[in-house]
Amino acid sequence: MSDASAPNLEVVLGDITLSNPVISCSGTFASGIEYGQFYDVGALGAVTTKSFSLQKRQGNPPPRIFETACGMLNSIGLQNEGIDDFLNNHLPVLKERSIRPILSIFGENRTEFEKISAQLTDCCRYIAAVELNLSCPNVEKGGMAFCAFPETVKEVTATVKKMLNIPVIAKLSPNTGRMDLAAEAARDGGASAVSVINTLVGTAFDIHTCRPRLGNVMGGLSGPAIKPVALAHVYKLCVKKIIPVIGMGGIFDWEDAVEFLIAGASAVGIGTANFVDYFAAQKIVDGISRYLKEKNIDHVKKIIGKALH
Ligand SMILES: Cc1cc2nc3c(=O)[nH]c(=O)nc-3n(C[C@H](O)[C@H](O)[C@H](O)COP(=O)(O)O)c2cc1C
């Protein structure tokens, strides 16, 4: 929409300002470059890259994807080519296309987050924010996810924030501990927002071979099946007004997105939907704009948190 009566879609999450509230979720949109062949991904509020680690990772054994009722299980195992690959191969193309991504990173311990950050200091101006994937296992805590330990969440967030001084987003898991405590810890560490939720642990078995459907047995459930759970987490955090929330989990169309916004999310992440319809995120931006226009609402911020009162 380019006419003067088009609603204003700008959202502000602490020190992050987005032209609209629609963001691609980490791991479901590559680095955004690939989707550029379908549409101008710069029209999204932001593109989040897949999660990069210090070193290249092979990921889990196949099969890695299994479709379930209204969702999918994945056990990619955070396969990636390492942060060097982002810096040498992805970032130059993103720069050329004037796309400032949200860079998702993860480490096995705080030192790894620190080492990745040290490699990013020279390119901060080309990155809109860093998203810390705190659902990944912390080897120093017996492999439990980082976000299970609020003190560690605060430490890691503060370390990255101090080193890079750009907006930091903490991505939280629904599988461990109290998300409100993790969100408070992220805020205290200097995060601008939290992304909620990552996938829910799940599995499936083949009743004929009696074998698991995933090579790793356990995987992460995403898609419409998890939407009510995700919405509940978003709502509970937003009621407490801890920190701005990027809501995600099963958003497939603009109506889903509006539901997250009225539940208090300041922005929304589109994940699994991108696999079903390459244009999903773009359509959601347009749908939110149409919805506001039809309701004579001039600014998207007027619907954020409407269900909280
Ligand atoms: C195939 C796949 C890969 C994913 N990889 C990552 C990842 O690398 N880092 C991360 O933080 N989240 C990852 N996620 C989680 C998503 O970013 C998102 O939080 C989750 O899928 C819920 O949203 P959805 O139901 O819209 O997909 C992945 C999800 C899927 C389906």
The ligand as an SDF file (V2000), in Angstrom:
LIG
                    3D

 31 33  0  0  0  0  0  0  0  0999 V2000
   13.2870  -26.0630   10.3480 C   0  0  0  0  0  0  0  0  0  0  0  0
   13.4010  -25.1150   11.5000 C   0  0  0  0  0  0  0  0  0  0  0  0
   14.6550  -24.6230   11.8650 C   0  0  0  0  0  0  0  0  0  0  0  0
   14.7630  -23.7340   12.9290 C   0  0  0  0  0  0  0  0  0  0  0  0
   16.0060  -23.2520   13.2560 N   0  0  0  0  0  0  0  0  0  0  0  0
   16.1260  -22.3270   14.2530 C   0  0  0  0  0  0  0  0  0  0  0  0
   17.3950  -21.7460   14.5290 C   0  0  0  0  0  0  0  0  0  0  0  0
   18.4020  -22.0180   13.8750 O   0  0  0  0  0  0  0  0  0  0  0  0
   17.4560  -20.8510   15.5490 N   0  0  0  0  0  0  0  0  0  0  0  0
   16.3570  -20.4770   16.2950 C   0  0  0  0  0  0  0  0  0  0  0  0
   16.4700  -19.6300   17.1950 O   0  0  0  0  0  0  0  0  0  0  0  0
   15.1330  -21.0000   16.0130 N   0  0  0  0  0  0  0  0  0  0  0  0
   15.0010  -21.9130   15.0200 C   0  0  0  0  0  0  0  0  0  0  0  0
   13.7620  -22.4290   14.7210 N   0  0  0  0  0  0  0  0  0  0  0  0
   12.5780  -22.0080   15.5080 C   0  0  0  0  0  0  0  0  0  0  0  0
   11.7990  -20.9020   14.7990 C   0  0  0  0  0  0  0  0  0  0  0  0
   12.5950  -19.7450   14.6230 O   0  0  0  0  0  0  0  0  0  0  0  0
   10.4960  -20.5390   15.5650 C   0  0  0  0  0  0  0  0  0  0  0  0
   10.8430  -20.0310   16.8390 O   0  0  0  0  0  0  0  0  0  0  0  0
    9.5840  -21.7340   15.7660 C   0  0  0  0  0  0  0  0  0  0  0  0
    9.5940  -22.5670   14.6220 O   0  0  0  0  0  0  0  0  0  0  0  0
    8.1340  -21.3280   16.0670 C   0  0  0  0  0  0  0  0  0  0  0  0
    7.5630  -20.5930   15.0000 O   0  0  0  0  0  0  0  0  0  0  0  0
    6.6890  -21.2610   13.8190 P   0  0  0  0  0  0  0  0  0  0  0  0
    5.6790  -22.1660   14.4480 O   0  0  0  0  0  0  0  0  0  0  0  0
    6.0970  -20.1110   13.0870 O   0  0  0  0  0  0  0  0  0  0  0  0
    7.6520  -22.0120   12.9590 O   0  0  0  0  0  0  0  0  0  0  0  0
   13.6130  -23.3270   13.6510 C   0  0  0  0  0  0  0  0  0  0  0  0
   12.3570  -23.8150   13.2730 C   0  0  0  0  0  0  0  0  0  0  0  0
   12.2380  -24.6940   12.2160 C   0  0  0  0  0  0  0  0  0  0  0  0
   10.8750  -25.1840   11.8320 C   0  0  0  0  0  0  0  0  0  0  0  0
  1  2  1  0
  2  3  1  0
  2 30  2  0
  3  4  2  0
  4  5  1  0
  4 28  1  0
  5  6  2  0
  6  7  1  0
  6 13  1  0
  7  8  2  0
  7  9  1  0
  9 10  1  0
 10 11  2  0
 10 12  1  0
 12 13  2  0
 13 14  1  0
 14 15  1  0
 14 28  1  0
 15 16  1  0
 16 17  1  0
 16 18  1  0
 18 19  1  0
 18 20  1  0
 20 21  1  0
 20 22  1  0
 22 23  1  0
 23 24  1  0
 24 25  2  0
 24 26  1  0
 24 27  1  0
 28 29  2  0
 29 30  1  0
 30 31  1  0
M  END
$$$$
